[in-house]
């Protein structure tokens, strides 16, 4: 089987996931916002092309790139916009394509190298950004507030202060993710970027969609609690109990098709 045939099921799954995230009724993205990706084998990935809209996107809205070539830019020192664009184009399997990868391909390339991560969805949900663009954003998401948030999104998100998109943001996400893994023993399921948006990481498209939907619900609940004194976070013991319950692990598999 050639590379194109082997990667086609992954691309088809990515297209379906991207259309779901881009559904206007969900208010996750508008216009050309957001981007998605999927790993193909160990060294390649599909990623949304710059300027393409997730709403109704087709296979032609994605480009395939070599992850190793993208990751080389992490260690390339200070890179200007033109150098990043040349590096991303050089990483494309088809350098003649009129499409080019999103500048955020850099953090996708890193995240898809994490254990168990096959799909990544980056969106800008209005409800989530209402918190991430606020003065109290970090404090508002500092604790967990209901069981399904923990079941779907894990013990805690990764929070990243605002950084200019491109190499600087990708490096910040890498550095903070490595710190998170050292503390938690596993990768985060979500990344919350100050004044920017949400990244959901999953082994399946369903997991990415579930994490995104759950964060939108969580953000709405947090916003609602502000009228009544702010969120009442669950205790560390409550969180640990929910994380360790066998029935919750079973429900998580049913919801997302993924292991805890």
FENTA-V183716 format. One line per field, one symbol per residue. ss: DSSP state (a for helix, b for strand, c for the rest). phi: phi as a letter, one per 30 degrees, with the letter a starting at -180 (. if undefined). burial: I if it has 24 or more other C-alpha atoms within 12 Angstrom, else O. A space follows every 10 residues. Layout:
BEGIN
ss->???
phi->???
burial->???
END
This chain:
BEGIN
ss->ccaaaaaaaa aaaaaaaaaa accaaacccc ccccbbbbbb cccbbbbbbc ccccccccaa abbbbbaaaa aaaaaccccc aaaaaaaaaa abcccccccc bcccaaaaaa acccccccbb bbbccaaaaa aaccccaaaa ccccccaaaa aaaccccbbb ccccccaaaa aaaaaaaaaa aaaacccccb bbbcccbbbb bbccaaaaaa aaaaaaaaaa aaaaaaaacc cccccaaaaa aaaacaaaaa aaaaaacccc
phi->.ddddddded dddddddddd ddeeddicbb hcdiabaadb idbbacbdde idcddidced dbbcbddddd deddccidbd eddddddddd dddcdddddb ddddeddddd ddddeiccbb bcbbeeddde ddccdceddd cdbcbaeded edcjdadccb debeekddde dddedddddd dddciaddcb bccehblcbc cadbeddddd dddddddedd deeddddbjj dcdddedddd dddcdddddd dddddcibdd
burial->OOOOOOIOOI IIIIIIIIII IIIOOOIIII OIIIIIIIII OOIIIIIIII IIIIIOIOII IIIIIIIIII IOIIOOOOOO OOOIIOIIII IIIOOOOOII IIIIIIIIII IIIIOOIIII IIIIIIIIII IIIOOOIIOI IIIIIIIIII IIIIIIIIII IOOOIIIIII IIIIOIIOOI OOOOOOIIII IIIIIIIIII IIIIIIIIII IIIIIIIIII IIIOOOOOOO IOOOOOOOIO OIIOOOOIIO OIOOIIOIII
END
